[in-house]
Amino acid sequence: MDSTFSLNGLPVATCELKNPFSNQTWRDAVHQYQNDRDPRAPLFSYQKRALVHFAADVDEVRMATRLEGDKTFFLPFNKGSHPGEVKCGGGNPQHTSGYRAATSGRRSYNATASWTSSGTSSSRSTAKSR
């Protein structure tokens, strides 16, 4: 397990983090929870310690509330987004590098330009209202 989230010292969630540099995805994290973690261990015992377990990579996050070995079922946690649209879909936009253009399937999104333009437009509207 890579991370444990605690509240006042009590474990609330665990997380297996995977990244493309190790050629692993959230599926590898799920496999690790199902095969390498003992569900009877106090930290993983249902309703005893951690309430949720996350399997995550840079694009997807899955979650399970009960570890039951190979029967453990992980639900999608992230709903994804289509910047500037109301519509949501599975998965987050893929990031290429830094704040350069990232694609989310059908459309391209430039995070820096959107942030800058919204920041500029809000500061202009503030200046006009004075």
C-alpha positions as a printed Julia matrix, in Angstrom:
130×3 Matrix{Float64}:
   0.0     0.0     0.0
   1.37    3.39   -0.97
  -0.74    5.75    1.13
  -3.0     5.68    4.15
  -5.29    8.61    4.85
  -5.9     9.14    8.56
  -8.13   11.4    10.6
  -6.86   12.07   14.11
  -4.64    9.01   13.76
  -7.46    6.69   12.67
  -7.04    5.2     9.17
  -9.92    6.22    6.9
  -8.68    5.19    3.42
  -5.85    3.37    1.71
  -4.48    3.94   -1.77
  -2.35    2.0    -4.22
  -0.74    4.5    -6.61
   0.55    3.47  -10.03
   2.3     5.5   -12.73
   3.23    5.15  -16.39
   6.97    5.16  -15.62
   6.61    1.72  -14.04
   4.25    0.57  -16.84
   1.47    0.01  -14.3
  -2.15    1.19  -14.24
  -5.02    1.13  -11.76
  -5.64   -2.46  -12.91
  -2.3    -3.47  -11.37
  -3.36   -1.76   -8.14
  -6.64   -3.7    -8.14
  -4.7    -6.93   -8.7
  -2.46   -6.01   -5.77
  -5.44   -5.42   -3.46
  -7.11   -8.66   -4.6
  -4.05  -10.91   -4.38
  -1.4    -9.37   -2.13
  -3.5    -7.88    0.68
  -5.0   -10.0     3.44
  -8.6    -8.82    3.92
  -8.45  -10.11    7.51
  -5.63   -7.72    8.44
  -6.96   -5.07   10.86
  -6.34   -2.19    8.43
  -8.34   -3.91    5.66
 -11.07   -5.5     7.81
 -14.51   -4.37    6.67
 -15.98   -1.74    9.02
 -13.03   -2.05   11.42
 -10.46    0.46   10.13
 -10.17    1.96    6.64
 -13.55    2.62    5.06
 -12.45    2.81    1.43
  -9.57    1.55   -0.7
  -8.44    3.39   -3.84
  -6.61    2.0    -6.88
  -5.22    4.94   -8.84
  -3.05    5.91  -11.77
  -2.62    9.28  -13.49
  -5.83    8.89  -15.54
  -8.21    6.71  -13.52
  -9.25    6.13   -9.92
 -11.26    3.12   -8.71
 -12.58    2.4    -5.21
 -13.8    -0.5    -3.09
 -15.26   -0.51    0.4
 -14.77   -4.2     1.16
 -11.75   -6.32    0.31
 -12.74   -9.94   -0.41
  -9.72  -11.32   -2.26
 -10.37  -11.99   -5.95
 -14.1   -11.22   -5.45
 -13.32   -7.58   -4.6
 -15.17   -5.22   -6.94
 -13.79   -1.76   -7.65
 -16.15    1.0    -8.8
 -15.08    4.03  -10.88
 -14.4     6.97   -8.56
 -13.63    9.76  -11.02
 -16.44   10.88  -13.3
 -14.15   12.64  -15.76
 -14.8    15.95  -17.43
 -15.15   17.79  -20.67
 -13.81   21.29  -19.87
 -16.33   24.02  -20.67
 -19.19   21.55  -21.04
 -21.83   20.25  -18.67
 -21.37   16.69  -19.98
 -19.22   14.29  -17.93
 -17.82   10.92  -18.91
 -15.62    8.18  -17.52
 -12.0     9.11  -16.95
 -10.15   12.37  -16.78
  -8.6    14.15  -19.76
  -5.2    12.67  -20.56
  -2.32   15.0   -19.77
   0.66   15.12  -22.1
   3.17   17.13  -20.07
   2.97   20.07  -17.69
   0.4    22.67  -18.69
   0.57   22.01  -22.42
  -2.51   20.96  -24.37
  -4.24   17.88  -23.03
  -6.78   15.85  -24.97
  -9.95   14.25  -23.74
 -10.88   12.13  -26.73
 -12.83   14.35  -29.08
 -11.62   17.81  -28.15
  -8.43   19.54  -27.2
  -8.08   21.68  -24.09
  -5.29   24.06  -23.16
  -5.31   24.36  -19.37
  -3.03   27.42  -19.24
  -4.98   29.43  -21.79
  -8.34   28.68  -20.13
  -7.05   29.56  -16.69
  -5.41   32.76  -17.95
  -8.41   33.87  -19.98
 -10.88   33.23  -17.16
  -8.59   35.02  -14.71
  -8.23   37.96  -17.11
 -11.94   38.19  -17.86
 -12.87   38.07  -14.17
 -10.34   40.81  -13.32
 -11.66   42.95  -16.2
 -15.25   42.53  -15.04
 -14.16   43.48  -11.52
 -12.43   46.57  -12.84
 -15.56   47.59  -14.81
 -17.81   47.21  -11.79
 -15.85   49.69   -9.69
